[in-house]
C-alpha cells in the first residue's frame, strides 16, 4: 500500500494515482471511516443550501439542470458529479466551470491531512468527493448540488445533510452492491432523505414503497412525478408546461430529458430559493451534459456519444436516437462502437440495441472490470460484428469506413467514451 503522500506542488495526476492506492478497495460502501474525516474538514453541515440527487439514471441531467438554473438565478453554485467522462475536473464545477488542477490538489492536501489525523484510510471515491466539498466550502458557495455516486444510504455524498432530496428513478443496476429488487434498491436511494425536508421523486414508475415509507417516517413532504407535479409538451416541441397544485409554468424544452428537467424544476420550487421564471428558462436552455446523447462532428462524420450502460439508460438513448433520425433522415444506418463492463446487464442492453444497429465494432475495455471480447460477442449473437484489439482502433475504423449516410454511435460505458476521447486527444 502506498502511504507516502504527494506534495502540494505535485500534479493532479500524481494525487489521483495516490488516492487509487491508499485504500484496499475502489468501492467500500459505508460511512464509518468517512464521517470523522468529513467532520474534521467541517463539511457535514455546510451553511449553503444543499440539494442531493440519487437515482439509477438521470442524475447527471438533473444535477446539471439544477446547477444551471441556480446559476442563472445569481447563486454561486458548487456542482459535484461522477463519474467523469473525459477529464477528472468534470466532477467539480464552480458556476458551471470545471475547477483547475491546483484547486483540486490543494483540497487533496487538506483531505489527506484530515484522514491521517483521524488515522483512517479513504477510497478513491471517498477522498475525491470530500475534496469537492472542501472546495465548495472554501469558495463559500451559496448552493451545493450533489450527485450520489452509488446507492444513497452508504454513499460518501450522504455525509452531507441535504435541504432537498431528489430521487430521479429506480432501476436494476449495481445489484451486487444495492440489492436485486426495485424495493431493495429504493431503500438504499431513500437513505438521502432527512427529517422535515422536501423529497422529489422523478421516476415514471409507481412510487416505490421504500421511498414513501422513509419520507413518512421522516415527516418529509414528498412530491412525485405524475402525482404531485406533471409536464406536457406543446405541439411545436419547443416549449412544455410544468404543473403542480401551486403553480403552472410554460418553459423551453432544452437539450436534456424532460423527465429530468421537470424534476429539477420541482426541486428548485420546493427548495425555498428565490428563482425567477427567467432564471428557470435560461438555466434549462443553458444546461448541457457531455456524454448524454452528445452529437459531435469529427472528420466530417456525425458521432453520437452516450454513456447509457443499463436497460433504462439505453431505452432513453433509443428514444433520442429516433427523434434525431426523424429530423435528420439522411442517416439510414447506425454503426456502433461498443464495449461494456462485465458486471452490467450486457444481454439486456444488446437486445435493446440490436434492431437499431447495422454494424458493430467491438473491443474489450482496458479497465479491471472490462467485459471480455467473448462475452460481448456471445451477447450479440449472429449480428454483423467486427472485433478490434482496442476501443480506439474500433473508433478509428468507424471514422475511416463509414459514409455520410451512416451515424457513428459510441456507447455502452463511460469508459468506452473515455477511450475514444483519449484517441481524439492523441490525434490532435
C-alpha beads as a LAMMPS data file, in Angstrom:
LAMMPS data file: protein, C-alpha beads

428 atoms
427 bonds

1 atom types
1 bond types

-500.0 500.0 xlo xhi
-500.0 500.0 ylo yhi
-500.0 500.0 zlo zhi

Masses

1 110.0

Atoms # bond

1 1 1 0.000 0.000 0.000
2 1 1 1.344 3.428 -0.960
3 1 1 1.281 5.675 2.126
4 1 1 3.758 8.311 1.017
5 1 1 1.608 11.355 0.251
6 1 1 2.460 13.583 -2.710
7 1 1 3.392 17.188 -2.112
8 1 1 1.207 20.249 -2.609
9 1 1 3.433 21.052 -5.585
10 1 1 2.823 17.692 -7.247
11 1 1 0.481 17.249 -10.223
12 1 1 -3.200 16.336 -10.150
13 1 1 -2.335 13.068 -11.928
14 1 1 0.098 12.184 -9.109
15 1 1 -2.554 12.817 -6.479
16 1 1 -5.188 10.800 -8.342
17 1 1 -2.757 7.885 -8.594
18 1 1 -2.062 8.209 -4.868
19 1 1 -5.748 8.035 -3.956
20 1 1 -6.197 4.977 -6.140
21 1 1 -3.672 3.104 -3.973
22 1 1 -4.331 4.357 -0.425
23 1 1 -7.311 2.089 0.263
24 1 1 -7.562 -1.643 -0.314
25 1 1 -10.696 -1.467 -2.491
26 1 1 -12.041 1.022 -5.003
27 1 1 -15.621 0.732 -3.716
28 1 1 -16.185 0.422 0.033
29 1 1 -19.750 1.382 0.928
30 1 1 -20.250 2.669 4.462
31 1 1 -19.773 5.964 6.254
32 1 1 -17.910 4.868 9.391
33 1 1 -14.487 5.881 8.067
34 1 1 -15.702 8.911 6.141
35 1 1 -17.718 10.733 8.799
36 1 1 -14.807 11.522 11.167
37 1 1 -12.763 12.916 8.269
38 1 1 -15.724 14.935 6.964
39 1 1 -16.346 16.340 10.440
40 1 1 -12.700 17.338 10.803
41 1 1 -12.922 19.093 7.426
42 1 1 -16.113 20.904 8.539
43 1 1 -18.228 19.851 5.560
44 1 1 -21.034 17.818 7.168
45 1 1 -23.401 20.725 7.859
46 1 1 -22.490 23.496 5.420
47 1 1 -24.066 26.934 5.667
48 1 1 -25.012 26.565 1.996
49 1 1 -28.293 25.145 0.728
50 1 1 -27.699 21.516 -0.319
51 1 1 -29.640 19.620 -2.999
52 1 1 -28.682 15.934 -3.181
53 1 1 -29.697 13.807 -6.172
54 1 1 -29.797 9.984 -6.166
55 1 1 -31.316 7.559 -8.674
56 1 1 -30.428 4.884 -11.199
57 1 1 -30.435 7.096 -14.310
58 1 1 -30.863 10.800 -14.961
59 1 1 -28.766 12.075 -12.063
60 1 1 -26.326 13.866 -14.346
61 1 1 -29.033 15.623 -16.347
62 1 1 -30.931 16.591 -13.194
63 1 1 -27.916 17.973 -11.347
64 1 1 -26.729 19.802 -14.465
65 1 1 -30.141 21.448 -14.880
66 1 1 -30.350 22.350 -11.191
67 1 1 -26.927 23.991 -11.266
68 1 1 -27.672 25.894 -14.485
69 1 1 -30.984 27.243 -13.145
70 1 1 -29.462 28.327 -9.839
71 1 1 -26.509 29.956 -11.585
72 1 1 -28.952 31.877 -13.796
73 1 1 -30.706 32.989 -10.607
74 1 1 -27.472 34.576 -9.387
75 1 1 -26.287 31.989 -6.880
76 1 1 -22.706 30.807 -6.528
77 1 1 -23.192 27.095 -7.230
78 1 1 -20.904 24.178 -6.497
79 1 1 -21.747 21.138 -8.629
80 1 1 -20.393 17.674 -7.877
81 1 1 -20.960 14.806 -10.325
82 1 1 -19.463 11.406 -11.044
83 1 1 -18.059 9.658 -12.856
84 1 1 -16.256 11.899 -15.290
85 1 1 -16.012 11.026 -18.964
86 1 1 -13.072 12.931 -20.390
87 1 1 -11.269 14.741 -17.537
88 1 1 -11.373 14.266 -13.774
89 1 1 -12.031 18.003 -13.380
90 1 1 -15.523 17.495 -14.848
91 1 1 -16.572 16.161 -11.447
92 1 1 -16.231 19.504 -9.673
93 1 1 -17.620 22.726 -11.118
94 1 1 -17.987 26.253 -9.748
95 1 1 -20.546 28.370 -11.570
96 1 1 -20.616 25.826 -14.393
97 1 1 -16.832 25.902 -14.887
98 1 1 -14.570 22.944 -14.133
99 1 1 -12.168 23.658 -11.270
100 1 1 -8.483 23.852 -12.130
101 1 1 -5.886 21.259 -11.189
102 1 1 -4.326 23.369 -8.448
103 1 1 -7.630 23.855 -6.618
104 1 1 -8.122 20.086 -6.570
105 1 1 -4.576 19.473 -5.370
106 1 1 -4.958 21.982 -2.538
107 1 1 -8.191 20.270 -1.491
108 1 1 -6.495 16.857 -1.618
109 1 1 -3.786 18.120 0.714
110 1 1 -6.474 19.074 3.251
111 1 1 -8.300 15.749 2.870
112 1 1 -5.119 13.735 3.281
113 1 1 -4.076 15.687 6.374
114 1 1 -7.511 15.199 7.939
115 1 1 -7.669 11.465 7.239
116 1 1 -4.142 10.992 8.669
117 1 1 -5.100 12.901 11.818
118 1 1 -8.089 10.558 12.134
119 1 1 -5.902 7.504 11.499
120 1 1 -8.159 6.357 8.653
121 1 1 -7.829 5.325 5.023
122 1 1 -10.145 6.563 2.270
123 1 1 -11.097 5.047 -1.058
124 1 1 -10.504 6.985 -4.267
125 1 1 -14.171 7.948 -4.468
126 1 1 -14.365 8.995 -0.818
127 1 1 -11.257 11.168 -0.994
128 1 1 -12.197 12.846 -4.253
129 1 1 -15.752 13.525 -3.082
130 1 1 -14.556 15.095 0.158
131 1 1 -12.156 17.240 -1.882
132 1 1 -15.121 18.638 -3.829
133 1 1 -16.859 19.520 -0.559
134 1 1 -13.714 21.267 0.701
135 1 1 -13.602 23.377 -2.469
136 1 1 -17.287 24.351 -2.148
137 1 1 -16.757 25.290 1.497
138 1 1 -13.589 27.296 0.821
139 1 1 -15.265 29.096 -2.096
140 1 1 -18.279 29.899 0.117
141 1 1 -20.779 28.567 -2.405
142 1 1 -24.408 29.537 -1.794
143 1 1 -25.711 26.190 -3.045
144 1 1 -24.203 22.723 -3.290
145 1 1 -25.719 20.415 -5.934
146 1 1 -24.524 16.884 -5.236
147 1 1 -24.883 13.745 -7.344
148 1 1 -24.801 10.475 -5.415
149 1 1 -22.304 8.036 -6.885
150 1 1 -23.695 4.654 -5.837
151 1 1 -26.932 3.998 -3.953
152 1 1 -27.533 6.690 -1.370
153 1 1 -27.659 5.477 2.205
154 1 1 -23.998 4.415 2.381
155 1 1 -22.544 6.645 -0.332
156 1 1 -19.973 9.230 0.785
157 1 1 -22.146 12.064 -0.580
158 1 1 -24.623 11.198 2.169
159 1 1 -22.284 12.505 4.891
160 1 1 -23.617 15.955 3.980
161 1 1 -27.120 16.727 5.230
162 1 1 -29.277 17.897 2.300
163 1 1 -32.013 20.516 2.387
164 1 1 -33.747 18.870 -0.585
165 1 1 -33.545 15.172 -1.522
166 1 1 -34.138 14.193 -5.158
167 1 1 -34.518 10.611 -6.413
168 1 1 -34.741 10.501 -10.194
169 1 1 -35.915 6.903 -10.713
170 1 1 -35.189 3.342 -9.612
171 1 1 -33.842 0.616 -11.890
172 1 1 -31.915 -2.629 -11.544
173 1 1 -28.270 -1.582 -11.614
174 1 1 -25.318 -2.240 -9.286
175 1 1 -27.328 -5.176 -7.938
176 1 1 -24.219 -6.728 -6.333
177 1 1 -23.980 -3.683 -4.087
178 1 1 -27.546 -2.431 -3.724
179 1 1 -29.800 -5.486 -3.918
180 1 1 -31.585 -7.424 -6.618
181 1 1 -35.082 -5.912 -6.441
182 1 1 -36.522 -2.458 -7.089
183 1 1 -37.602 -2.145 -3.448
184 1 1 -34.149 -3.069 -2.086
185 1 1 -32.512 -0.504 -4.354
186 1 1 -35.175 2.095 -3.493
187 1 1 -34.390 1.561 0.192
188 1 1 -30.744 2.445 -0.472
189 1 1 -31.643 5.514 -2.550
190 1 1 -34.087 6.685 0.139
191 1 1 -31.166 6.903 2.550
192 1 1 -30.570 10.509 1.449
193 1 1 -33.922 11.602 2.951
194 1 1 -33.691 13.658 6.160
195 1 1 -36.380 14.796 8.605
196 1 1 -38.680 17.623 7.511
197 1 1 -37.128 18.280 4.085
198 1 1 -38.797 18.221 0.646
199 1 1 -38.335 14.981 -1.316
200 1 1 -38.780 14.847 -5.095
201 1 1 -39.326 11.520 -6.877
202 1 1 -38.949 11.842 -10.644
203 1 1 -39.496 8.278 -11.846
204 1 1 -42.160 7.426 -14.412
205 1 1 -42.732 4.176 -12.496
206 1 1 -45.018 3.715 -9.493
207 1 1 -43.602 5.258 -6.342
208 1 1 -41.569 2.538 -4.558
209 1 1 -42.893 1.713 -1.112
210 1 1 -39.460 2.104 0.460
211 1 1 -39.293 5.773 -0.568
212 1 1 -42.837 6.501 0.589
213 1 1 -42.159 4.847 3.949
214 1 1 -38.870 6.670 4.531
215 1 1 -40.443 10.040 3.665
216 1 1 -43.343 9.342 6.023
217 1 1 -41.023 8.281 8.854
218 1 1 -39.024 11.500 8.393
219 1 1 -42.131 13.713 8.120
220 1 1 -40.665 14.777 4.788
221 1 1 -43.012 16.291 2.198
222 1 1 -42.920 14.021 -0.858
223 1 1 -43.571 15.268 -4.402
224 1 1 -43.845 12.572 -7.085
225 1 1 -43.923 12.956 -10.858
226 1 1 -47.378 12.284 -12.334
227 1 1 -48.916 12.555 -8.870
228 1 1 -47.863 15.924 -7.429
229 1 1 -46.254 17.544 -10.445
230 1 1 -46.729 16.982 -14.169
231 1 1 -45.364 18.029 -17.523
232 1 1 -46.838 18.183 -21.002
233 1 1 -45.056 19.026 -24.255
234 1 1 -46.552 21.630 -26.584
235 1 1 -47.262 20.702 -30.202
236 1 1 -44.321 22.716 -31.543
237 1 1 -41.897 20.693 -29.404
238 1 1 -40.112 23.885 -28.368
239 1 1 -42.000 24.563 -25.140
240 1 1 -43.521 22.493 -22.359
241 1 1 -45.723 23.064 -19.344
242 1 1 -44.927 22.340 -15.703
243 1 1 -47.921 21.992 -13.420
244 1 1 -48.402 21.382 -9.704
245 1 1 -51.057 22.363 -7.176
246 1 1 -49.096 25.554 -6.513
247 1 1 -48.106 26.764 -9.981
248 1 1 -48.248 26.390 -13.753
249 1 1 -45.275 27.368 -15.904
250 1 1 -44.511 27.434 -19.641
251 1 1 -40.815 26.738 -20.230
252 1 1 -38.396 25.951 -23.100
253 1 1 -37.605 22.282 -23.760
254 1 1 -33.792 22.462 -23.594
255 1 1 -31.294 19.772 -24.640
256 1 1 -31.841 17.257 -21.833
257 1 1 -34.630 14.826 -20.968
258 1 1 -37.870 16.432 -19.811
259 1 1 -38.295 13.854 -17.057
260 1 1 -35.108 15.199 -15.518
261 1 1 -35.685 18.868 -16.362
262 1 1 -39.145 18.757 -14.753
263 1 1 -37.721 17.044 -11.684
264 1 1 -35.081 19.769 -11.395
265 1 1 -37.784 22.437 -11.653
266 1 1 -39.823 20.691 -8.931
267 1 1 -36.740 20.580 -6.692
268 1 1 -35.962 24.262 -7.217
269 1 1 -39.563 25.257 -6.444
270 1 1 -39.534 23.118 -3.285
271 1 1 -36.153 24.441 -2.106
272 1 1 -37.341 27.857 -0.965
273 1 1 -34.615 29.523 -3.032
274 1 1 -35.630 32.674 -4.886
275 1 1 -35.672 31.772 -8.591
276 1 1 -37.475 33.750 -11.294
277 1 1 -39.223 32.427 -14.386
278 1 1 -36.437 33.990 -16.443
279 1 1 -33.803 32.052 -14.462
280 1 1 -35.724 28.801 -14.916
281 1 1 -35.931 29.355 -18.680
282 1 1 -32.329 30.493 -19.049
283 1 1 -30.983 27.639 -16.942
284 1 1 -32.911 24.992 -18.877
285 1 1 -31.613 26.354 -22.187
286 1 1 -28.028 26.519 -20.906
287 1 1 -27.964 23.006 -19.403
288 1 1 -25.727 20.736 -21.484
289 1 1 -24.106 17.460 -20.450
290 1 1 -21.202 15.644 -22.045
291 1 1 -21.748 12.024 -22.931
292 1 1 -25.547 12.098 -22.837
293 1 1 -26.633 11.952 -26.449
294 1 1 -23.777 14.306 -27.242
295 1 1 -23.658 14.950 -31.010
296 1 1 -20.283 15.966 -32.462
297 1 1 -18.826 16.372 -35.944
298 1 1 -15.481 14.580 -36.235
299 1 1 -13.598 14.401 -39.549
300 1 1 -16.863 15.261 -41.344
301 1 1 -18.639 12.315 -39.684
302 1 1 -21.546 12.656 -37.248
303 1 1 -20.744 10.921 -33.961
304 1 1 -23.142 10.468 -31.042
305 1 1 -21.657 9.763 -27.620
306 1 1 -23.941 8.252 -25.000
307 1 1 -22.881 6.782 -21.663
308 1 1 -26.048 4.731 -21.131
309 1 1 -24.939 1.432 -19.595
310 1 1 -28.124 -0.232 -18.328
311 1 1 -31.503 -1.040 -19.920
312 1 1 -33.241 2.094 -18.655
313 1 1 -30.465 4.330 -19.957
314 1 1 -30.431 2.591 -23.335
315 1 1 -34.218 2.857 -23.693
316 1 1 -33.862 6.621 -23.309
317 1 1 -30.941 6.684 -25.758
318 1 1 -33.119 4.954 -28.347
319 1 1 -35.936 7.483 -27.859
320 1 1 -33.486 10.301 -28.527
321 1 1 -31.974 8.443 -31.495
322 1 1 -35.423 8.015 -33.031
323 1 1 -36.134 11.734 -32.692
324 1 1 -32.731 12.668 -34.097
325 1 1 -33.180 10.471 -37.168
326 1 1 -36.656 11.898 -37.777
327 1 1 -35.062 15.336 -38.079
328 1 1 -32.029 14.011 -39.998
329 1 1 -33.498 11.490 -42.467
330 1 1 -30.245 11.268 -44.444
331 1 1 -28.918 8.828 -41.853
332 1 1 -30.177 5.404 -42.894
333 1 1 -27.821 3.296 -40.766
334 1 1 -26.092 3.370 -37.388
335 1 1 -22.604 1.950 -36.784
336 1 1 -21.885 1.251 -33.114
337 1 1 -18.509 1.475 -31.398
338 1 1 -19.348 -0.587 -28.363
339 1 1 -17.988 -2.048 -25.156
340 1 1 -19.263 -2.606 -21.622
341 1 1 -18.214 -3.650 -18.137
342 1 1 -18.613 -7.326 -17.318
343 1 1 -20.880 -6.739 -14.295
344 1 1 -23.505 -4.834 -16.302
345 1 1 -26.608 -6.323 -17.924
346 1 1 -24.957 -6.805 -21.308
347 1 1 -27.616 -9.198 -22.583
348 1 1 -30.485 -6.754 -21.995
349 1 1 -28.558 -3.757 -23.362
350 1 1 -27.570 -5.516 -26.588
351 1 1 -31.085 -6.942 -27.003
352 1 1 -32.491 -3.398 -26.920
353 1 1 -29.903 -2.044 -29.368
354 1 1 -29.710 -4.905 -31.879
355 1 1 -32.518 -3.859 -34.209
356 1 1 -31.144 -0.315 -34.487
357 1 1 -27.500 -1.099 -35.319
358 1 1 -26.336 -2.093 -38.811
359 1 1 -22.724 -2.831 -37.844
360 1 1 -20.990 -3.379 -34.501
361 1 1 -17.333 -2.550 -33.932
362 1 1 -16.452 -4.031 -30.547
363 1 1 -13.405 -4.328 -28.299
364 1 1 -12.680 -5.067 -24.662
365 1 1 -12.074 -2.033 -22.461
366 1 1 -8.685 -1.516 -20.831
367 1 1 -10.061 -1.413 -17.264
368 1 1 -10.248 -4.052 -14.496
369 1 1 -13.995 -4.750 -14.839
370 1 1 -13.975 -4.917 -18.647
371 1 1 -16.222 -7.433 -20.357
372 1 1 -14.029 -9.807 -22.399
373 1 1 -14.495 -9.855 -26.149
374 1 1 -16.038 -13.339 -25.949
375 1 1 -18.790 -12.096 -23.596
376 1 1 -19.656 -9.185 -25.888
377 1 1 -19.621 -11.452 -28.959
378 1 1 -21.910 -14.008 -27.343
379 1 1 -24.402 -11.306 -26.381
380 1 1 -24.526 -10.010 -29.963
381 1 1 -25.018 -13.460 -31.485
382 1 1 -25.150 -13.580 -35.265
383 1 1 -25.302 -9.828 -35.835
384 1 1 -22.842 -8.015 -38.076
385 1 1 -19.857 -7.735 -35.707
386 1 1 -16.232 -6.705 -36.203
387 1 1 -13.601 -7.322 -33.500
388 1 1 -10.761 -4.958 -32.572
389 1 1 -7.869 -5.008 -30.137
390 1 1 -8.982 -1.741 -28.544
391 1 1 -11.863 0.728 -28.498
392 1 1 -9.524 3.294 -30.026
393 1 1 -8.923 1.071 -33.069
394 1 1 -12.647 0.337 -33.334
395 1 1 -13.386 4.045 -33.426
396 1 1 -10.620 4.753 -35.957
397 1 1 -12.140 2.083 -38.196
398 1 1 -15.583 3.688 -37.843
399 1 1 -14.219 7.099 -38.864
400 1 1 -12.313 5.646 -41.806
401 1 1 -15.012 3.375 -43.189
402 1 1 -18.430 4.974 -42.590
403 1 1 -20.148 7.038 -45.257
404 1 1 -22.219 10.206 -44.969
405 1 1 -25.439 8.189 -44.661
406 1 1 -24.233 6.451 -41.510
407 1 1 -24.223 7.670 -37.938
408 1 1 -21.490 6.561 -35.550
409 1 1 -22.796 5.739 -32.079
410 1 1 -20.237 5.357 -29.270
411 1 1 -21.952 3.697 -26.314
412 1 1 -22.037 1.028 -23.613
413 1 1 -19.995 2.614 -20.825
414 1 1 -18.424 5.831 -19.582
415 1 1 -15.118 4.024 -20.175
416 1 1 -15.960 3.495 -23.858
417 1 1 -16.416 7.238 -24.289
418 1 1 -13.248 7.952 -22.338
419 1 1 -11.218 5.663 -24.599
420 1 1 -12.479 7.472 -27.714
421 1 1 -11.721 10.852 -26.146
422 1 1 -8.177 9.707 -25.423
423 1 1 -7.823 8.666 -29.064
424 1 1 -9.031 12.082 -30.260
425 1 1 -6.565 13.816 -27.910
426 1 1 -3.727 11.718 -29.304
427 1 1 -4.706 12.708 -32.849
428 1 1 -4.507 16.442 -32.171

Bonds

1 1 1 2
2 1 2 3
3 1 3 4
4 1 4 5
5 1 5 6
6 1 6 7
7 1 7 8
8 1 8 9
9 1 9 10
10 1 10 11
11 1 11 12
12 1 12 13
13 1 13 14
14 1 14 15
15 1 15 16
16 1 16 17
17 1 17 18
18 1 18 19
19 1 19 20
20 1 20 21
21 1 21 22
22 1 22 23
23 1 23 24
24 1 24 25
25 1 25 26
26 1 26 27
27 1 27 28
28 1 28 29
29 1 29 30
30 1 30 31
31 1 31 32
32 1 32 33
33 1 33 34
34 1 34 35
35 1 35 36
36 1 36 37
37 1 37 38
38 1 38 39
39 1 39 40
40 1 40 41
41 1 41 42
42 1 42 43
43 1 43 44
44 1 44 45
45 1 45 46
46 1 46 47
47 1 47 48
48 1 48 49
49 1 49 50
50 1 50 51
51 1 51 52
52 1 52 53
53 1 53 54
54 1 54 55
55 1 55 56
56 1 56 57
57 1 57 58
58 1 58 59
59 1 59 60
60 1 60 61
61 1 61 62
62 1 62 63
63 1 63 64
64 1 64 65
65 1 65 66
66 1 66 67
67 1 67 68
68 1 68 69
69 1 69 70
70 1 70 71
71 1 71 72
72 1 72 73
73 1 73 74
74 1 74 75
75 1 75 76
76 1 76 77
77 1 77 78
78 1 78 79
79 1 79 80
80 1 80 81
81 1 81 82
82 1 82 83
83 1 83 84
84 1 84 85
85 1 85 86
86 1 86 87
87 1 87 88
88 1 88 89
89 1 89 90
90 1 90 91
91 1 91 92
92 1 92 93
93 1 93 94
94 1 94 95
95 1 95 96
96 1 96 97
97 1 97 98
98 1 98 99
99 1 99 100
100 1 100 101
101 1 101 102
102 1 102 103
103 1 103 104
104 1 104 105
105 1 105 106
106 1 106 107
107 1 107 108
108 1 108 109
109 1 109 110
110 1 110 111
111 1 111 112
112 1 112 113
113 1 113 114
114 1 114 115
115 1 115 116
116 1 116 117
117 1 117 118
118 1 118 119
119 1 119 120
120 1 120 121
121 1 121 122
122 1 122 123
123 1 123 124
124 1 124 125
125 1 125 126
126 1 126 127
127 1 127 128
128 1 128 129
129 1 129 130
130 1 130 131
131 1 131 132
132 1 132 133
133 1 133 134
134 1 134 135
135 1 135 136
136 1 136 137
137 1 137 138
138 1 138 139
139 1 139 140
140 1 140 141
141 1 141 142
142 1 142 143
143 1 143 144
144 1 144 145
145 1 145 146
146 1 146 147
147 1 147 148
148 1 148 149
149 1 149 150
150 1 150 151
151 1 151 152
152 1 152 153
153 1 153 154
154 1 154 155
155 1 155 156
156 1 156 157
157 1 157 158
158 1 158 159
159 1 159 160
160 1 160 161
161 1 161 162
162 1 162 163
163 1 163 164
164 1 164 165
165 1 165 166
166 1 166 167
167 1 167 168
168 1 168 169
169 1 169 170
170 1 170 171
171 1 171 172
172 1 172 173
173 1 173 174
174 1 174 175
175 1 175 176
176 1 176 177
177 1 177 178
178 1 178 179
179 1 179 180
180 1 180 181
181 1 181 182
182 1 182 183
183 1 183 184
184 1 184 185
185 1 185 186
186 1 186 187
187 1 187 188
188 1 188 189
189 1 189 190
190 1 190 191
191 1 191 192
192 1 192 193
193 1 193 194
194 1 194 195
195 1 195 196
196 1 196 197
197 1 197 198
198 1 198 199
199 1 199 200
200 1 200 201
201 1 201 202
202 1 202 203
203 1 203 204
204 1 204 205
205 1 205 206
206 1 206 207
207 1 207 208
208 1 208 209
209 1 209 210
210 1 210 211
211 1 211 212
212 1 212 213
213 1 213 214
214 1 214 215
215 1 215 216
216 1 216 217
217 1 217 218
218 1 218 219
219 1 219 220
220 1 220 221
221 1 221 222
222 1 222 223
223 1 223 224
224 1 224 225
225 1 225 226
226 1 226 227
227 1 227 228
228 1 228 229
229 1 229 230
230 1 230 231
231 1 231 232
232 1 232 233
233 1 233 234
234 1 234 235
235 1 235 236
236 1 236 237
237 1 237 238
238 1 238 239
239 1 239 240
240 1 240 241
241 1 241 242
242 1 242 243
243 1 243 244
244 1 244 245
245 1 245 246
246 1 246 247
247 1 247 248
248 1 248 249
249 1 249 250
250 1 250 251
251 1 251 252
252 1 252 253
253 1 253 254
254 1 254 255
255 1 255 256
256 1 256 257
257 1 257 258
258 1 258 259
259 1 259 260
260 1 260 261
261 1 261 262
262 1 262 263
263 1 263 264
264 1 264 265
265 1 265 266
266 1 266 267
267 1 267 268
268 1 268 269
269 1 269 270
270 1 270 271
271 1 271 272
272 1 272 273
273 1 273 274
274 1 274 275
275 1 275 276
276 1 276 277
277 1 277 278
278 1 278 279
279 1 279 280
280 1 280 281
281 1 281 282
282 1 282 283
283 1 283 284
284 1 284 285
285 1 285 286
286 1 286 287
287 1 287 288
288 1 288 289
289 1 289 290
290 1 290 291
291 1 291 292
292 1 292 293
293 1 293 294
294 1 294 295
295 1 295 296
296 1 296 297
297 1 297 298
298 1 298 299
299 1 299 300
300 1 300 301
301 1 301 302
302 1 302 303
303 1 303 304
304 1 304 305
305 1 305 306
306 1 306 307
307 1 307 308
308 1 308 309
309 1 309 310
310 1 310 311
311 1 311 312
312 1 312 313
313 1 313 314
314 1 314 315
315 1 315 316
316 1 316 317
317 1 317 318
318 1 318 319
319 1 319 320
320 1 320 321
321 1 321 322
322 1 322 323
323 1 323 324
324 1 324 325
325 1 325 326
326 1 326 327
327 1 327 328
328 1 328 329
329 1 329 330
330 1 330 331
331 1 331 332
332 1 332 333
333 1 333 334
334 1 334 335
335 1 335 336
336 1 336 337
337 1 337 338
338 1 338 339
339 1 339 340
340 1 340 341
341 1 341 342
342 1 342 343
343 1 343 344
344 1 344 345
345 1 345 346
346 1 346 347
347 1 347 348
348 1 348 349
349 1 349 350
350 1 350 351
351 1 351 352
352 1 352 353
353 1 353 354
354 1 354 355
355 1 355 356
356 1 356 357
357 1 357 358
358 1 358 359
359 1 359 360
360 1 360 361
361 1 361 362
362 1 362 363
363 1 363 364
364 1 364 365
365 1 365 366
366 1 366 367
367 1 367 368
368 1 368 369
369 1 369 370
370 1 370 371
371 1 371 372
372 1 372 373
373 1 373 374
374 1 374 375
375 1 375 376
376 1 376 377
377 1 377 378
378 1 378 379
379 1 379 380
380 1 380 381
381 1 381 382
382 1 382 383
383 1 383 384
384 1 384 385
385 1 385 386
386 1 386 387
387 1 387 388
388 1 388 389
389 1 389 390
390 1 390 391
391 1 391 392
392 1 392 393
393 1 393 394
394 1 394 395
395 1 395 396
396 1 396 397
397 1 397 398
398 1 398 399
399 1 399 400
400 1 400 401
401 1 401 402
402 1 402 403
403 1 403 404
404 1 404 405
405 1 405 406
406 1 406 407
407 1 407 408
408 1 408 409
409 1 409 410
410 1 410 411
411 1 411 412
412 1 412 413
413 1 413 414
414 1 414 415
415 1 415 416
416 1 416 417
417 1 417 418
418 1 418 419
419 1 419 420
420 1 420 421
421 1 421 422
422 1 422 423
423 1 423 424
424 1 424 425
425 1 425 426
426 1 426 427
427 1 427 428
